Amino acid sequence: MPDPDHAKNERAQWLYVTAASTDEAKTIAKALVTERLVACANILGDIQSVYWWEGAVQEGTEVAMILKTRKSRVKQATRRIVELHSYECPCVVVLDIADGHPDYLKWIFKETQQHTDKS
């Protein structure tokens, strides 16, 4: 886990993101992992989406991703997702990870630390 001084503000978080295709999801995931903005990405299979867009109900096939990171990386990760994404308005939502296997949570923090972090 992070330094106790940062424990209240620095939490592990999920980013839930949808993409137009598996290839797009992989491109985004690889960039974010390489740039240490997320510790890992799970790319889930095709999903059927029904949504309101441009004045009408739309349907389509998308791919969902779950990205694991720390709170202090969320804004930068979101900006990077938007840069890489084909959608005009990509789905990027954040969920707190309330608890979990301590060693896994430590791994998330380790893999997303900046050079100046002491986590």
Beta strands, then each sheet from edge to edge (+ up, - down):
strand 1: 12-19
strand 2: 40-53
strand 3: 56-70
strand 4: 92-96
sheet 1: 2+ 3- 1+ 4-
end
